[in-house]
Amino acid sequence: MQTSNPLFAKKNIDVVFCIDGTGSMGPCIDAVKANIRKFPAEYTEILENMGCDAFSLRAKVIVFRDYASEGEQAMLESPFFALPEESGDFEKYVADIVEYGGGDSPENGLEALYYAMKSDFIAGARDRQVIVLLTDAEALPLKERADAFGYPADMVDEEGLIDMWYGKEQGPDFKLRQRCKRLVMFAPSGTRYRDLCSKLDRSYFEPVNRQEGLSDIDWPRMVAIVAEGSY
């Protein structure tokens, strides 16, 4: 291992998974959950193979649906789990995700990105913050559901979300760092996610087949893509 190499100095890595939990995910949700539960071990192996064995890893989950049909339950957010110490709690949280609701597509996935960016990241100079979004559907425009029960009063519009990503006009509690961030989105082509990716630096868009949900994702490739933004 190359722990003496300054490029691989001790760092904290935080990964936030934004997962579509609506009914349309039924055909693929079990595979998604199984792969996310395996993610920490596979991710750690890749980083160690790169020579980066001096790091700590945390992961959290945001499950999103539609405020019009689920109200305040449209956005469910876990705490960060320290891994591998809290692997059991992390795996149980993911295993307990149940697909339901959402009504007709599109869903409130952009709001999930808003919450992900506001996460309580560890934000030292060499730490890393990674956000991974997984959905089989289009996203509603931000604030489209502003009149729905439980919709957050402080929600931003698209310009505000982009400003958040670039760290503009954020308070002292905002911990997403410009040189340490990475956004990876798995979603159908032609969606707002693809358009958003073109406006954000350090972001990556991987198209998925709308008809097959997320069953066509190359999971080892997904883990490798996320790892690329972590060293």
C-alpha positions in Angstrom: 0.0 0.0 0.0 1.1 3.6 -0.6 0.0 5.2 2.6 3.3 7.2 2.6 2.3 8.9 -0.7 0.9 12.4 0.1 -1.6 11.9 -2.7 -3.2 9.2 -0.5 -3.1 11.0 2.9 -5.9 10.2 5.4 -9.2 11.6 4.2 -12.9 11.3 5.0 -15.3 10.2 2.2 -19.0 10.8 2.5 -21.4 9.2 0.0 -25.1 10.2 -0.3 -27.5 7.9 -2.2 -30.7 9.6 -3.6 -33.0 6.7 -4.4 -36.3 6.8 -6.3 -38.7 5.0 -4.0 -41.9 5.3 -6.1 -44.0 2.4 -7.4 -42.4 2.4 -10.8 -39.2 1.1 -9.2 -40.9 -2.2 -8.3 -39.2 -4.3 -11.0 -35.7 -3.2 -10.1 -35.8 -2.0 -6.4 -34.6 -5.3 -5.0 -31.5 -5.3 -7.3 -30.9 -1.6 -6.5 -31.0 -2.3 -2.7 -28.8 -5.4 -2.9 -26.2 -3.5 -4.9 -26.2 -0.5 -2.6 -25.8 -2.8 0.4 -22.7 -4.3 -1.3 -21.4 -0.8 -2.3 -19.2 -0.1 0.8 -17.1 -3.3 0.5 -16.8 -3.0 -3.3 -15.9 0.7 -3.1 -13.3 0.1 -0.4 -11.7 -2.6 -2.4 -11.4 -0.3 -5.5 -9.8 2.5 -3.4 -7.4 0.1 -1.7 -6.4 -1.3 -5.1 -5.6 2.3 -6.1 -3.3 2.5 -3.1 -5.7 4.6 -1.0 -6.1 2.7 2.3 -6.0 5.7 4.6 -9.5 6.9 4.6 -12.8 6.7 6.5 -16.1 6.1 4.8 -19.7 7.2 5.7 -22.9 6.7 3.7 -26.4 8.0 4.0 -29.7 7.5 2.0 -32.4 9.9 0.8 -35.5 8.2 -0.6 -37.7 10.4 -2.7 -41.2 10.2 -4.0 -43.8 12.8 -4.9 -45.1 15.5 -2.5 -48.4 15.6 -4.3 -49.2 12.0 -3.3 -46.9 11.4 -0.2 -46.9 14.9 1.4 -44.2 15.3 4.0 -43.3 11.6 3.6 -42.1 12.3 0.1 -38.5 12.8 1.3 -37.0 10.4 3.8 -33.5 11.0 5.0 -31.2 8.8 7.0 -28.3 9.9 9.1 -24.8 9.1 8.0 -23.6 5.6 8.8 -19.9 5.1 9.6 -18.6 2.1 7.6 -17.8 -0.6 8.3 -18.6 0.0 12.0 -22.3 0.6 11.3 -22.7 -1.6 8.3 -25.5 -3.6 9.9 -27.6 -0.4 10.5 -26.8 0.8 7.0 -27.8 -2.4 5.3 -31.0 -2.7 7.4 -32.0 0.9 6.4 -31.5 0.1 2.7 -33.2 -3.3 3.0 -36.3 -1.7 4.6 -36.9 0.7 1.6 -40.3 -0.2 0.0 -41.4 1.1 -3.3 -44.8 2.8 -3.3 -46.7 5.9 -4.4 -45.4 8.6 -6.6 -48.5 8.8 -8.8 -47.7 9.4 -12.4 -44.1 10.3 -13.4 -42.3 12.7 -13.0 -41.1 12.7 -9.3 -39.4 15.1 -6.8 -35.8 13.9 -7.4 -34.3 17.4 -7.8 -35.5 18.2 -4.2 -33.6 15.1 -3.1 -30.4 16.7 -4.6 -31.2 19.8 -2.7 -31.2 17.9 0.6 -28.1 15.9 -0.4 -26.2 19.1 -1.0 -27.2 20.3 2.4 -25.9 17.1 4.1 -23.7 17.4 7.2 -20.6 16.4 5.3 -17.1 16.2 6.9 -15.5 19.0 5.0 -11.7 19.2 5.5 -9.4 20.2 2.7 -8.8 16.7 1.5 -12.1 15.1 2.4 -14.5 14.0 -0.4 -18.3 14.5 -0.8 -20.1 12.3 -3.4 -23.8 12.3 -4.3 -25.3 9.4 -6.3 -28.8 9.7 -7.7 -30.7 6.6 -9.0 -34.1 7.0 -10.8 -36.1 5.5 -13.6 -38.3 8.6 -14.2 -38.3 12.3 -15.1 -37.9 15.0 -12.4 -40.5 17.6 -11.6 -39.3 21.2 -11.9 -38.2 22.6 -8.5 -41.2 24.2 -6.7 -43.7 22.6 -9.0 -45.2 21.0 -5.9 -44.9 24.1 -3.7 -48.6 24.0 -2.8 -48.4 20.4 -1.7 -48.6 19.4 2.0 -45.2 19.1 3.5 -43.3 20.8 0.7 -40.3 22.7 2.2 -40.8 26.4 2.4 -37.1 27.1 1.9 -36.8 25.2 -1.4 -34.8 26.8 -4.1 -35.5 27.0 -7.9 -33.1 25.5 -10.5 -30.9 28.6 -10.4 -30.7 28.3 -6.7 -29.8 24.6 -6.9 -27.0 25.4 -9.3 -25.7 28.2 -7.0 -25.7 25.7 -4.1 -23.5 23.3 -6.2 -21.1 26.1 -6.8 -21.2 27.3 -3.2 -22.7 30.7 -3.9 -24.4 32.6 -1.0 -24.3 29.7 1.4 -24.1 30.0 5.2 -21.4 28.7 7.5 -23.3 25.4 8.0 -23.1 24.5 4.3 -20.3 21.9 3.9 -20.3 20.9 0.3 -16.8 21.9 -0.9 -15.9 23.0 -4.4 -12.8 21.0 -5.0 -13.9 17.9 -3.1 -17.4 17.1 -4.6 -18.7 14.7 -7.2 -22.3 14.1 -8.5 -23.2 11.0 -10.4 -26.7 10.6 -11.8 -28.3 7.5 -13.3 -31.5 8.5 -15.0 -33.3 8.2 -18.4 -32.0 10.2 -21.3 -33.8 13.4 -22.2 -34.7 14.2 -18.6 -34.0 17.3 -16.5 -31.2 15.4 -14.8 -29.3 15.3 -18.1 -29.8 19.0 -18.6 -28.7 19.8 -15.1 -25.6 17.7 -15.5 -24.5 20.0 -18.4 -24.7 23.0 -16.0 -22.7 21.5 -13.1 -19.0 20.9 -12.9 -17.7 17.6 -11.4 -20.9 15.8 -12.4 -21.5 12.7 -14.5 -24.7 11.5 -16.2 -25.2 7.8 -17.0 -28.4 7.1 -19.1 -30.6 4.2 -18.1 -33.3 2.5 -20.1 -36.7 4.0 -19.2 -38.5 0.8 -20.0 -36.1 -1.4 -17.9 -35.9 0.8 -14.9 -32.4 0.5 -13.4 -32.0 -3.1 -14.2 -29.6 -2.3 -17.0 -27.0 -0.4 -14.8 -23.5 -1.9 -14.9 -23.0 -1.9 -11.1 -19.3 -2.5 -11.1 -18.9 0.4 -13.5 -21.1 2.5 -11.2 -18.9 1.8 -8.2 -15.8 2.6 -10.3 -17.3 5.9 -11.5 -18.0 7.0 -7.9 -14.5 6.0 -6.9 -13.0 8.1 -9.6 -14.2 11.2 -7.7 -12.9 10.1 -4.3 -9.1 10.1 -4.7 
